[in-house]
């Protein structure tokens, strides 16, 4: 199991995340990723508490990873506050 955010500072594109998952899963043989669906903003600009709420959540990145890597388990982390958030609809994953 490996836990990470979707990116850091300006390194936050889906393509960068995809390449990271591809590398880690193949080199370290990781088959389960826990993805915090927001990027980290470093450099002291924001407090740790702010880093948990200011950058926008990008759930669609995690949904797309599930499609692009069907052999890997992904757990969404970040901003899930109700049972309704745990239910992924078909439209959210398309």
Gaussian input, Z-matrix of N, CA and C with variables (Angstrom, degrees):
# hf/3-21g

backbone

0 1
 N
 C     1     B1
 C     2     B2     1     A1
 N     3     B3     2     A2     1     D1
 C     4     B4     3     A3     2     D2
 C     5     B5     4     A4     3     D3
 N     6     B6     5     A5     4     D4
 C     7     B7     6     A6     5     D5
 C     8     B8     7     A7     6     D6
 N     9     B9     8     A8     7     D7
 C    10    B10     9     A9     8     D8
 C    11    B11    10    A10     9     D9
 N    12    B12    11    A11    10    D10
 C    13    B13    12    A12    11    D11
 C    14    B14    13    A13    12    D12
 N    15    B15    14    A14    13    D13
 C    16    B16    15    A15    14    D14
 C    17    B17    16    A16    15    D15
 N    18    B18    17    A17    16    D16
 C    19    B19    18    A18    17    D17
 C    20    B20    19    A19    18    D18
 N    21    B21    20    A20    19    D19
 C    22    B22    21    A21    20    D20
 C    23    B23    22    A22    21    D21
 N    24    B24    23    A23    22    D22
 C    25    B25    24    A24    23    D23
 C    26    B26    25    A25    24    D24
 N    27    B27    26    A26    25    D25
 C    28    B28    27    A27    26    D26
 C    29    B29    28    A28    27    D27
 N    30    B30    29    A29    28    D28
 C    31    B31    30    A30    29    D29
 C    32    B32    31    A31    30    D30
 N    33    B33    32    A32    31    D31
 C    34    B34    33    A33    32    D32
 C    35    B35    34    A34    33    D33
 N    36    B36    35    A35    34    D34
 C    37    B37    36    A36    35    D35
 C    38    B38    37    A37    36    D36
 N    39    B39    38    A38    37    D37
 C    40    B40    39    A39    38    D38
 C    41    B41    40    A40    39    D39
 N    42    B42    41    A41    40    D40
 C    43    B43    42    A42    41    D41
 C    44    B44    43    A43    42    D42
 N    45    B45    44    A44    43    D43
 C    46    B46    45    A45    44    D44
 C    47    B47    46    A46    45    D45
 N    48    B48    47    A47    46    D46
 C    49    B49    48    A48    47    D47
 C    50    B50    49    A49    48    D48
 N    51    B51    50    A50    49    D49
 C    52    B52    51    A51    50    D50
 C    53    B53    52    A52    51    D51
 N    54    B54    53    A53    52    D52
 C    55    B55    54    A54    53    D53
 C    56    B56    55    A55    54    D54
 N    57    B57    56    A56    55    D55
 C    58    B58    57    A57    56    D56
 C    59    B59    58    A58    57    D57
 N    60    B60    59    A59    58    D58
 C    61    B61    60    A60    59    D59
 C    62    B62    61    A61    60    D60
 N    63    B63    62    A62    61    D61
 C    64    B64    63    A63    62    D62
 C    65    B65    64    A64    63    D63
 N    66    B66    65    A65    64    D64
 C    67    B67    66    A66    65    D65
 C    68    B68    67    A67    66    D66
 N    69    B69    68    A68    67    D67
 C    70    B70    69    A69    68    D68
 C    71    B71    70    A70    69    D69
 N    72    B72    71    A71    70    D70
 C    73    B73    72    A72    71    D71
 C    74    B74    73    A73    72    D72
 N    75    B75    74    A74    73    D73
 C    76    B76    75    A75    74    D74
 C    77    B77    76    A76    75    D75
 N    78    B78    77    A77    76    D76
 C    79    B79    78    A78    77    D77
 C    80    B80    79    A79    78    D78
 N    81    B81    80    A80    79    D79
 C    82    B82    81    A81    80    D80
 C    83    B83    82    A82    81    D81
 N    84    B84    83    A83    82    D82
 C    85    B85    84    A84    83    D83
 C    86    B86    85    A85    84    D84
 N    87    B87    86    A86    85    D85
 C    88    B88    87    A87    86    D86
 C    89    B89    88    A88    87    D87
 N    90    B90    89    A89    88    D88
 C    91    B91    90    A90    89    D89
 C    92    B92    91    A91    90    D90
 N    93    B93    92    A92    91    D91
 C    94    B94    93    A93    92    D92
 C    95    B95    94    A94    93    D93
 N    96    B96    95    A95    94    D94
 C    97    B97    96    A96    95    D95
 C    98    B98    97    A97    96    D96
 N    99    B99    98    A98    97    D97
 C   100   B100    99    A99    98    D98
 C   101   B101   100   A100    99    D99
 N   102   B102   101   A101   100   D100
 C   103   B103   102   A102   101   D101
 C   104   B104   103   A103   102   D102
 N   105   B105   104   A104   103   D103
 C   106   B106   105   A105   104   D104
 C   107   B107   106   A106   105   D105
 N   108   B108   107   A107   106   D106
 C   109   B109   108   A108   107   D107
 C   110   B110   109   A109   108   D108
 N   111   B111   110   A110   109   D109
 C   112   B112   111   A111   110   D110
 C   113   B113   112   A112   111   D111
 N   114   B114   113   A113   112   D112
 C   115   B115   114   A114   113   D113
 C   116   B116   115   A115   114   D114
 N   117   B117   116   A116   115   D115
 C   118   B118   117   A117   116   D116
 C   119   B119   118   A118   117   D117
 N   120   B120   119   A119   118   D118
 C   121   B121   120   A120   119   D119
 C   122   B122   121   A121   120   D120
 N   123   B123   122   A122   121   D121
 C   124   B124   123   A123   122   D122
 C   125   B125   124   A124   123   D123
 N   126   B126   125   A125   124   D124
 C   127   B127   126   A126   125   D125
 C   128   B128   127   A127   126   D126
 N   129   B129   128   A128   127   D127
 C   130   B130   129   A129   128   D128
 C   131   B131   130   A130   129   D129
 N   132   B132   131   A131   130   D130
 C   133   B133   132   A132   131   D131
 C   134   B134   133   A133   132   D132
 N   135   B135   134   A134   133   D133
 C   136   B136   135   A135   134   D134
 C   137   B137   136   A136   135   D135
 N   138   B138   137   A137   136   D136
 C   139   B139   138   A138   137   D137
 C   140   B140   139   A139   138   D138
 N   141   B141   140   A140   139   D139
 C   142   B142   141   A141   140   D140
 C   143   B143   142   A142   141   D141
 N   144   B144   143   A143   142   D142
 C   145   B145   144   A144   143   D143
 C   146   B146   145   A145   144   D144
 N   147   B147   146   A146   145   D145
 C   148   B148   147   A147   146   D146
 C   149   B149   148   A148   147   D147
 N   150   B150   149   A149   148   D148
 C   151   B151   150   A150   149   D149
 C   152   B152   151   A151   150   D150
 N   153   B153   152   A152   151   D151
 C   154   B154   153   A153   152   D152
 C   155   B155   154   A154   153   D153
 N   156   B156   155   A155   154   D154
 C   157   B157   156   A156   155   D155
 C   158   B158   157   A157   156   D156
 N   159   B159   158   A158   157   D157
 C   160   B160   159   A159   158   D158
 C   161   B161   160   A160   159   D159
 N   162   B162   161   A161   160   D160
 C   163   B163   162   A162   161   D161
 C   164   B164   163   A163   162   D162
 N   165   B165   164   A164   163   D163
 C   166   B166   165   A165   164   D164
 C   167   B167   166   A166   165   D165
 N   168   B168   167   A167   166   D166
 C   169   B169   168   A168   167   D167
 C   170   B170   169   A169   168   D168
 N   171   B171   170   A170   169   D169
 C   172   B172   171   A171   170   D170
 C   173   B173   172   A172   171   D171
 N   174   B174   173   A173   172   D172
 C   175   B175   174   A174   173   D173
 C   176   B176   175   A175   174   D174
 N   177   B177   176   A176   175   D175
 C   178   B178   177   A177   176   D176
 C   179   B179   178   A178   177   D177
 N   180   B180   179   A179   178   D178
 C   181   B181   180   A180   179   D179
 C   182   B182   181   A181   180   D180
 N   183   B183   182   A182   181   D181
 C   184   B184   183   A183   182   D182
 C   185   B185   184   A184   183   D183
 N   186   B186   185   A185   184   D184
 C   187   B187   186   A186   185   D185
 C   188   B188   187   A187   186   D186
 N   189   B189   188   A188   187   D187
 C   190   B190   189   A189   188   D188
 C   191   B191   190   A190   189   D189
 N   192   B192   191   A191   190   D190
 C   193   B193   192   A192   191   D191
 C   194   B194   193   A193   192   D192
 N   195   B195   194   A194   193   D193
 C   196   B196   195   A195   194   D194
 C   197   B197   196   A196   195   D195
 N   198   B198   197   A197   196   D196
 C   199   B199   198   A198   197   D197
 C   200   B200   199   A199   198   D198
 N   201   B201   200   A200   199   D199
 C   202   B202   201   A201   200   D200
 C   203   B203   202   A202   201   D201
 N   204   B204   203   A203   202   D202
 C   205   B205   204   A204   203   D203
 C   206   B206   205   A205   204   D204
 N   207   B207   206   A206   205   D205
 C   208   B208   207   A207   206   D206
 C   209   B209   208   A208   207   D207
 N   210   B210   209   A209   208   D208
 C   211   B211   210   A210   209   D209
 C   212   B212   211   A211   210   D210
 N   213   B213   212   A212   211   D211
 C   214   B214   213   A213   212   D212
 C   215   B215   214   A214   213   D213
 N   216   B216   215   A215   214   D214
 C   217   B217   216   A216   215   D215
 C   218   B218   217   A217   216   D216
 N   219   B219   218   A218   217   D217
 C   220   B220   219   A219   218   D218
 C   221   B221   220   A220   219   D219
 N   222   B222   221   A221   220   D220
 C   223   B223   222   A222   221   D221
 C   224   B224   223   A223   222   D222
 N   225   B225   224   A224   223   D223
 C   226   B226   225   A225   224   D224
 C   227   B227   226   A226   225   D225
 N   228   B228   227   A227   226   D226
 C   229   B229   228   A228   227   D227
 C   230   B230   229   A229   228   D228
 N   231   B231   230   A230   229   D229
 C   232   B232   231   A231   230   D230
 C   233   B233   232   A232   231   D231
 N   234   B234   233   A233   232   D232
 C   235   B235   234   A234   233   D233
 C   236   B236   235   A235   234   D234
 N   237   B237   236   A236   235   D235
 C   238   B238   237   A237   236   D236
 C   239   B239   238   A238   237   D237
 N   240   B240   239   A239   238   D238
 C   241   B241   240   A240   239   D239
 C   242   B242   241   A241   240   D240
 N   243   B243   242   A242   241   D241
 C   244   B244   243   A243   242   D242
 C   245   B245   244   A244   243   D243
 N   246   B246   245   A245   244   D244
 C   247   B247   246   A246   245   D245
 C   248   B248   247   A247   246   D246
 N   249   B249   248   A248   247   D247
 C   250   B250   249   A249   248   D248
 C   251   B251   250   A250   249   D249
 N   252   B252   251   A251   250   D250
 C   253   B253   252   A252   251   D251
 C   254   B254   253   A253   252   D252
 N   255   B255   254   A254   253   D253
 C   256   B256   255   A255   254   D254
 C   257   B257   256   A256   255   D255
 N   258   B258   257   A257   256   D256
 C   259   B259   258   A258   257   D257
 C   260   B260   259   A259   258   D258
 N   261   B261   260   A260   259   D259
 C   262   B262   261   A261   260   D260
 C   263   B263   262   A262   261   D261
 N   264   B264   263   A263   262   D262
 C   265   B265   264   A264   263   D263
 C   266   B266   265   A265   264   D264
 N   267   B267   266   A266   265   D265
 C   268   B268   267   A267   266   D266
 C   269   B269   268   A268   267   D267
 N   270   B270   269   A269   268   D268
 C   271   B271   270   A270   269   D269
 C   272   B272   271   A271   270   D270
 N   273   B273   272   A272   271   D271
 C   274   B274   273   A273   272   D272
 C   275   B275   274   A274   273   D273
 N   276   B276   275   A275   274   D274
 C   277   B277   276   A276   275   D275
 C   278   B278   277   A277   276   D276
 N   279   B279   278   A278   277   D277
 C   280   B280   279   A279   278   D278
 C   281   B281   280   A280   279   D279

   B1=1.4522
   B2=1.5188
   B3=1.3260
   B4=1.4570
   B5=1.5212
   B6=1.3351
   B7=1.4534
   B8=1.5211
   B9=1.3329
   B10=1.4607
   B11=1.5239
   B12=1.2996
   B13=1.4666
   B14=1.5223
   B15=1.3276
   B16=1.4685
   B17=1.5211
   B18=1.3261
   B19=1.4529
   B20=1.5137
   B21=1.3226
   B22=1.4614
   B23=1.5274
   B24=1.3260
   B25=1.4717
   B26=1.5331
   B27=1.3341
   B28=1.4693
   B29=1.5223
   B30=1.3175
   B31=1.4719
   B32=1.5203
   B33=1.3311
   B34=1.4586
   B35=1.5308
   B36=1.3216
   B37=1.4656
   B38=1.5310
   B39=1.3221
   B40=1.4700
   B41=1.5255
   B42=1.3160
   B43=1.4648
   B44=1.5304
   B45=1.3194
   B46=1.4626
   B47=1.5225
   B48=1.3205
   B49=1.4656
   B50=1.5275
   B51=1.3104
   B52=1.4672
   B53=1.5302
   B54=1.3269
   B55=1.4709
   B56=1.5234
   B57=1.3168
   B58=1.4610
   B59=1.5327
   B60=1.3334
   B61=1.4707
   B62=1.5201
   B63=1.3126
   B64=1.4681
   B65=1.5331
   B66=1.3131
   B67=1.4605
   B68=1.5232
   B69=1.3088
   B70=1.4692
   B71=1.5248
   B72=1.3249
   B73=1.4691
   B74=1.5224
   B75=1.3162
   B76=1.4664
   B77=1.5304
   B78=1.3142
   B79=1.4641
   B80=1.5259
   B81=1.3175
   B82=1.4700
   B83=1.5230
   B84=1.3161
   B85=1.4701
   B86=1.5341
   B87=1.3241
   B88=1.4682
   B89=1.5184
   B90=1.3384
   B91=1.4610
   B92=1.5319
   B93=1.3370
   B94=1.4686
   B95=1.5194
   B96=1.3265
   B97=1.4525
   B98=1.5257
   B99=1.3167
   B100=1.4523
   B101=1.5234
   B102=1.3220
   B103=1.4542
   B104=1.5265
   B105=1.3301
   B106=1.4602
   B107=1.5227
   B108=1.3155
   B109=1.4622
   B110=1.5247
   B111=1.3177
   B112=1.4692
   B113=1.5154
   B114=1.3282
   B115=1.4582
   B116=1.5222
   B117=1.3133
   B118=1.4583
   B119=1.5251
   B120=1.3155
   B121=1.4606
   B122=1.5151
   B123=1.3224
   B124=1.4613
   B125=1.5237
   B126=1.3063
   B127=1.4559
   B128=1.5149
   B129=1.3225
   B130=1.4536
   B131=1.5096
   B132=1.3249
   B133=1.4579
   B134=1.5301
   B135=1.3270
   B136=1.4625
   B137=1.5191
   B138=1.3080
   B139=1.4577
   B140=1.5282
   B141=1.3367
   B142=1.4679
   B143=1.5317
   B144=1.3210
   B145=1.4755
   B146=1.5271
   B147=1.3347
   B148=1.4650
   B149=1.5162
   B150=1.3262
   B151=1.4623
   B152=1.5172
   B153=1.3162
   B154=1.4673
   B155=1.5206
   B156=1.3535
   B157=1.4618
   B158=1.5238
   B159=1.3381
   B160=1.4628
   B161=1.5323
   B162=1.3181
   B163=1.4754
   B164=1.5299
   B165=1.3192
   B166=1.4648
   B167=1.5314
   B168=1.3184
   B169=1.4653
   B170=1.5202
   B171=1.3116
   B172=1.4662
   B173=1.5260
   B174=1.3281
   B175=1.4635
   B176=1.5218
   B177=1.3397
   B178=1.4602
   B179=1.5204
   B180=1.3288
   B181=1.4637
   B182=1.5285
   B183=1.3171
   B184=1.4670
   B185=1.5242
   B186=1.3362
   B187=1.4664
   B188=1.5286
   B189=1.3354
   B190=1.4623
   B191=1.5240
   B192=1.3246
   B193=1.4715
   B194=1.5219
   B195=1.3287
   B196=1.4728
   B197=1.5212
   B198=1.3156
   B199=1.4617
   B200=1.5309
   B201=1.3280
   B202=1.4606
   B203=1.5303
   B204=1.3290
   B205=1.4706
   B206=1.5328
   B207=1.3227
   B208=1.4713
   B209=1.5323
   B210=1.2986
   B211=1.4662
   B212=1.5310
   B213=1.3320
   B214=1.4617
   B215=1.5201
   B216=1.3286
   B217=1.4654
   B218=1.5265
   B219=1.3217
   B220=1.4579
   B221=1.5182
   B222=1.3255
   B223=1.4583
   B224=1.5151
   B225=1.3162
   B226=1.4581
   B227=1.5181
   B228=1.3290
   B229=1.4587
   B230=1.5232
   B231=1.3136
   B232=1.4577
   B233=1.5056
   B234=1.3176
   B235=1.4524
   B236=1.5120
   B237=1.2957
   B238=1.4605
   B239=1.5245
   B240=1.3331
   B241=1.4599
   B242=1.5226
   B243=1.3294
   B244=1.4688
   B245=1.5276
   B246=1.3104
   B247=1.4672
   B248=1.5274
   B249=1.3311
   B250=1.4591
   B251=1.5241
   B252=1.3311
   B253=1.4635
   B254=1.5241
   B255=1.3076
   B256=1.4595
   B257=1.5197
   B258=1.3100
   B259=1.4594
   B260=1.5198
   B261=1.3182
   B262=1.4600
   B263=1.5192
   B264=1.3195
   B265=1.4605
   B266=1.5252
   B267=1.2994
   B268=1.4506
   B269=1.5209
   B270=1.3226
   B271=1.4552
   B272=1.5182
   B273=1.3296
   B274=1.4509
   B275=1.5197
   B276=1.3035
   B277=1.4619
   B278=1.5223
   B279=1.2984
   B280=1.4728
   B281=1.5020
   A1=109.16
   A2=115.01
   A3=121.59
   A4=107.38
   A5=117.76
   A6=121.39
   A7=109.31
   A8=116.38
   A9=120.40
   A10=110.17
   A11=115.26
   A12=122.35
   A13=108.29
   A14=116.18
   A15=119.12
   A16=112.86
   A17=117.24
   A18=120.28
   A19=111.20
   A20=115.26
   A21=122.49
   A22=107.95
   A23=115.66
   A24=122.06
   A25=110.45
   A26=117.91
   A27=120.38
   A28=113.42
   A29=117.59
   A30=121.51
   A31=107.99
   A32=115.34
   A33=118.81
   A34=113.92
   A35=116.99
   A36=119.14
   A37=110.05
   A38=115.26
   A39=118.58
   A40=110.02
   A41=117.09
   A42=121.00
   A43=111.16
   A44=117.15
   A45=120.46
   A46=110.88
   A47=117.01
   A48=120.82
   A49=110.03
   A50=116.70
   A51=121.73
   A52=110.34
   A53=116.58
   A54=120.72
   A55=110.96
   A56=116.84
   A57=121.42
   A58=110.44
   A59=116.88
   A60=121.16
   A61=110.01
   A62=116.39
   A63=120.48
   A64=110.74
   A65=117.35
   A66=121.61
   A67=111.79
   A68=116.83
   A69=120.15
   A70=110.81
   A71=116.88
   A72=118.76
   A73=112.15
   A74=117.13
   A75=118.86
   A76=112.26
   A77=117.83
   A78=120.82
   A79=112.95
   A80=117.33
   A81=120.74
   A82=111.94
   A83=116.42
   A84=121.93
   A85=111.85
   A86=116.25
   A87=122.00
   A88=108.03
   A89=116.62
   A90=120.36
   A91=113.08
   A92=116.84
   A93=121.53
   A94=108.68
   A95=115.75
   A96=122.17
   A97=109.29
   A98=116.32
   A99=122.38
   A100=105.00
   A101=116.14
   A102=121.12
   A103=110.38
   A104=115.68
   A105=120.56
   A106=105.36
   A107=117.33
   A108=123.16
   A109=115.05
   A110=117.52
   A111=119.87
   A112=108.69
   A113=114.85
   A114=118.69
   A115=110.32
   A116=115.57
   A117=122.14
   A118=108.31
   A119=115.38
   A120=121.26
   A121=107.44
   A122=116.18
   A123=121.23
   A124=111.07
   A125=116.17
   A126=121.25
   A127=113.95
   A128=117.95
   A129=120.67
   A130=115.27
   A131=117.33
   A132=120.67
   A133=111.57
   A134=115.99
   A135=121.33
   A136=109.79
   A137=116.32
   A138=121.79
   A139=108.81
   A140=117.85
   A141=119.57
   A142=112.02
   A143=117.62
   A144=120.31
   A145=110.35
   A146=117.10
   A147=120.48
   A148=111.35
   A149=116.93
   A150=121.76
   A151=112.10
   A152=117.33
   A153=120.98
   A154=112.12
   A155=117.90
   A156=117.96
   A157=115.29
   A158=118.84
   A159=119.79
   A160=112.86
   A161=119.95
   A162=115.79
   A163=109.29
   A164=117.53
   A165=119.26
   A166=112.25
   A167=115.07
   A168=120.89
   A169=108.77
   A170=116.08
   A171=121.50
   A172=108.55
   A173=114.88
   A174=119.71
   A175=111.60
   A176=116.85
   A177=119.59
   A178=112.17
   A179=118.35
   A180=120.10
   A181=110.40
   A182=116.44
   A183=120.85
   A184=110.20
   A185=116.66
   A186=119.99
   A187=110.39
   A188=117.02
   A189=120.30
   A190=111.47
   A191=117.36
   A192=119.63
   A193=110.81
   A194=116.34
   A195=120.45
   A196=111.03
   A197=116.52
   A198=120.82
   A199=111.49
   A200=115.75
   A201=120.14
   A202=113.26
   A203=116.08
   A204=121.31
   A205=109.20
   A206=118.11
   A207=120.06
   A208=113.58
   A209=117.99
   A210=122.32
   A211=112.45
   A212=116.77
   A213=121.87
   A214=109.19
   A215=116.89
   A216=121.68
   A217=108.84
   A218=116.54
   A219=122.21
   A220=109.28
   A221=115.55
   A222=122.19
   A223=107.32
   A224=116.14
   A225=122.42
   A226=109.36
   A227=116.18
   A228=122.45
   A229=106.77
   A230=116.13
   A231=120.09
   A232=113.35
   A233=115.77
   A234=121.31
   A235=116.00
   A236=118.58
   A237=121.26
   A238=107.50
   A239=115.68
   A240=120.01
   A241=114.16
   A242=117.05
   A243=120.04
   A244=109.68
   A245=115.87
   A246=120.47
   A247=110.52
   A248=117.80
   A249=120.57
   A250=111.02
   A251=117.06
   A252=120.12
   A253=112.02
   A254=117.58
   A255=119.78
   A256=112.51
   A257=116.25
   A258=120.91
   A259=109.64
   A260=116.87
   A261=121.44
   A262=108.21
   A263=115.74
   A264=118.87
   A265=109.47
   A266=115.99
   A267=121.18
   A268=110.61
   A269=118.92
   A270=121.15
   A271=111.75
   A272=118.50
   A273=121.17
   A274=112.12
   A275=117.30
   A276=120.14
   A277=111.90
   A278=119.03
   A279=121.88
   A280=111.00
   D1=140.77
   D2=-178.67
   D3=-135.46
   D4=133.12
   D5=179.38
   D6=-115.48
   D7=133.94
   D8=-179.91
   D9=-155.59
   D10=170.52
   D11=171.97
   D12=-95.15
   D13=173.19
   D14=-178.65
   D15=-77.57
   D16=-12.60
   D17=178.96
   D18=174.87
   D19=-179.93
   D20=179.80
   D21=-137.37
   D22=128.47
   D23=178.35
   D24=49.90
   D25=-122.41
   D26=-177.94
   D27=-86.37
   D28=-3.04
   D29=176.29
   D30=-92.13
   D31=78.34
   D32=-171.81
   D33=-142.31
   D34=22.91
   D35=178.54
   D36=-80.43
   D37=158.67
   D38=176.72
   D39=-63.16
   D40=-37.10
   D41=-178.99
   D42=-61.43
   D43=-39.84
   D44=177.83
   D45=-67.42
   D46=-41.94
   D47=178.42
   D48=-64.00
   D49=-44.13
   D50=178.01
   D51=-56.33
   D52=-49.10
   D53=-179.11
   D54=-62.37
   D55=-38.71
   D56=178.79
   D57=-63.69
   D58=-47.68
   D59=179.70
   D60=-62.81
   D61=-42.42
   D62=179.64
   D63=-60.60
   D64=-44.95
   D65=-179.20
   D66=-66.82
   D67=-50.68
   D68=-177.53
   D69=-63.92
   D70=-43.47
   D71=-177.42
   D72=-66.19
   D73=-34.08
   D74=-178.77
   D75=-84.53
   D76=-39.19
   D77=-177.11
   D78=-80.29
   D79=-37.08
   D80=-176.87
   D81=-103.79
   D82=0.01
   D83=179.01
   D84=57.96
   D85=39.78
   D86=177.56
   D87=-83.00
   D88=132.22
   D89=179.31
   D90=-120.90
   D91=9.49
   D92=176.58
   D93=-147.57
   D94=121.22
   D95=177.65
   D96=-115.91
   D97=134.11
   D98=170.78
   D99=-102.88
   D100=114.91
   D101=-172.74
   D102=-109.46
   D103=117.35
   D104=171.73
   D105=-79.93
   D106=118.52
   D107=-166.84
   D108=-79.60
   D109=24.33
   D110=171.80
   D111=-137.77
   D112=153.04
   D113=-179.15
   D114=-79.55
   D115=162.05
   D116=174.82
   D117=-94.67
   D118=137.25
   D119=175.40
   D120=-108.67
   D121=110.97
   D122=-175.22
   D123=-100.17
   D124=-178.53
   D125=176.15
   D126=92.47
   D127=12.12
   D128=176.08
   D129=77.50
   D130=4.28
   D131=-179.60
   D132=-68.06
   D133=-34.00
   D134=-178.92
   D135=-128.90
   D136=151.30
   D137=176.46
   D138=-75.62
   D139=163.60
   D140=174.98
   D141=-56.27
   D142=-37.38
   D143=178.54
   D144=-65.03
   D145=-41.80
   D146=177.84
   D147=-64.16
   D148=-36.49
   D149=179.90
   D150=-64.54
   D151=-16.24
   D152=178.14
   D153=-92.31
   D154=-2.47
   D155=-178.17
   D156=-140.36
   D157=-21.62
   D158=-175.26
   D159=-80.19
   D160=-55.60
   D161=-179.02
   D162=-60.39
   D163=138.95
   D164=-178.54
   D165=-65.06
   D166=144.35
   D167=174.20
   D168=-74.08
   D169=140.76
   D170=178.95
   D171=-126.28
   D172=71.47
   D173=179.73
   D174=-57.77
   D175=-33.53
   D176=-177.44
   D177=-60.91
   D178=-25.83
   D179=175.22
   D180=-63.38
   D181=-43.92
   D182=-178.42
   D183=-69.03
   D184=-40.61
   D185=177.65
   D186=-61.21
   D187=-41.19
   D188=-179.95
   D189=-68.36
   D190=-37.73
   D191=175.90
   D192=-58.59
   D193=-40.41
   D194=179.27
   D195=-60.38
   D196=-35.99
   D197=178.31
   D198=-75.27
   D199=-41.50
   D200=-175.58
   D201=-75.48
   D202=-23.54
   D203=-179.92
   D204=-129.08
   D205=69.75
   D206=-174.88
   D207=-64.58
   D208=-17.43
   D209=-179.51
   D210=-86.55
   D211=-1.47
   D212=-178.97
   D213=-115.41
   D214=140.64
   D215=175.84
   D216=-87.37
   D217=135.92
   D218=176.90
   D219=-123.39
   D220=134.28
   D221=175.18
   D222=-116.05
   D223=126.45
   D224=179.60
   D225=-80.68
   D226=133.24
   D227=178.98
   D228=-132.74
   D229=139.02
   D230=174.91
   D231=114.06
   D232=115.07
   D233=174.40
   D234=78.28
   D235=1.55
   D236=179.77
   D237=-80.61
   D238=111.23
   D239=-174.33
   D240=-120.38
   D241=-12.89
   D242=-179.00
   D243=-135.82
   D244=165.61
   D245=176.19
   D246=-63.26
   D247=-31.87
   D248=178.91
   D249=-61.89
   D250=-33.55
   D251=177.53
   D252=-65.31
   D253=-23.57
   D254=-178.24
   D255=-80.76
   D256=-13.43
   D257=-179.25
   D258=-91.79
   D259=117.46
   D260=179.06
   D261=-96.31
   D262=120.34
   D263=178.50
   D264=-85.66
   D265=161.95
   D266=179.72
   D267=-61.29
   D268=-37.38
   D269=-178.75
   D270=-68.09
   D271=-29.93
   D272=178.72
   D273=-71.51
   D274=-25.14
   D275=-176.44
   D276=-96.62
   D277=-1.40
   D278=-179.82
   D279=-96.03

